[in-house]
Amino acid sequence: MKTFEEIETAAKNLPPREREKLARSLSSQPSVGSVRARCLDIDGDRLLEAPAGALAMTPERVKQLLDEFP
């Protein structure tokens, strides 16, 4: 088993297409037991991973939330 640092370094050394493929794969897998969003940094790109079961943040959902905000 590799440490997180080793895995992160290996991921950063992947060719761009492979990094994108890895990011898509990881983002499509819900975190088991996670109840908070987390920030991922993949080659300088910051991605926000929502917890499992969270509502999708579609443009329509964001607009609805903003309309409901006081």
C-alpha positions as CSV (number, residue, x, y, z in Angstrom):
1,M,0.0,0.0,0.0
2,K,1.4,3.4,-1.0
3,T,1.2,6.5,1.2
4,F,-1.1,9.3,0.1
5,E,1.9,11.4,-0.7
6,E,3.3,8.8,-3.1
7,I,-0.1,8.4,-4.8
8,E,-0.5,12.2,-5.1
9,T,3.1,12.5,-6.6
10,A,2.4,9.7,-9.1
11,A,-0.9,11.3,-10.1
12,K,0.8,14.6,-10.7
13,N,3.3,12.9,-13.0
14,L,0.7,11.4,-15.2
15,P,0.2,12.7,-18.7
16,P,-2.6,15.3,-18.9
17,R,-5.1,12.9,-20.5
18,E,-4.5,10.3,-17.8
19,R,-4.8,12.9,-15.1
20,E,-8.2,14.0,-16.5
21,K,-9.3,10.4,-16.7
22,L,-8.2,9.8,-13.0
23,A,-9.9,13.0,-11.9
24,R,-13.2,11.9,-13.6
25,S,-13.0,8.5,-12.2
26,L,-12.3,9.7,-8.6
27,S,-15.0,12.4,-8.8
28,S,-17.6,9.8,-10.0
29,Q,-17.0,7.6,-7.0
30,P,-18.8,8.8,-3.8
31,S,-16.8,8.9,-0.6
32,V,-18.0,6.3,1.8
33,G,-19.1,7.8,5.0
34,S,-18.1,11.3,4.1
35,V,-20.5,13.9,5.5
36,R,-18.5,17.0,4.4
37,A,-17.4,18.3,1.0
38,R,-13.7,18.2,0.4
39,C,-11.4,20.1,-1.9
40,L,-9.2,18.1,-4.3
41,D,-6.1,19.6,-5.9
42,I,-5.2,17.8,-9.1
43,D,-2.3,19.4,-10.9
44,G,-3.2,22.8,-9.7
45,D,-6.9,22.5,-10.5
46,R,-9.1,22.7,-7.5
47,L,-12.2,20.5,-7.5
48,L,-14.9,20.4,-4.8
49,E,-16.1,16.9,-4.1
50,A,-19.6,16.8,-2.6
51,P,-20.4,14.2,0.1
52,A,-22.3,11.1,-0.8
53,G,-26.0,11.7,-1.2
54,A,-25.6,15.5,-1.7
55,L,-27.9,17.2,-4.2
56,A,-26.3,17.9,-7.6
57,M,-25.3,21.5,-8.0
58,T,-26.8,22.0,-11.4
59,P,-27.4,25.6,-12.7
60,E,-31.1,25.2,-12.0
61,R,-30.4,24.0,-8.4
62,V,-28.0,26.9,-7.8
63,K,-30.6,29.4,-9.2
64,Q,-33.3,27.9,-6.9
65,L,-31.0,28.2,-3.9
66,L,-30.2,31.8,-4.7
67,D,-33.9,32.6,-5.2
68,E,-34.7,31.1,-1.8
69,F,-31.8,32.9,0.0
70,P,-33.1,35.8,2.1
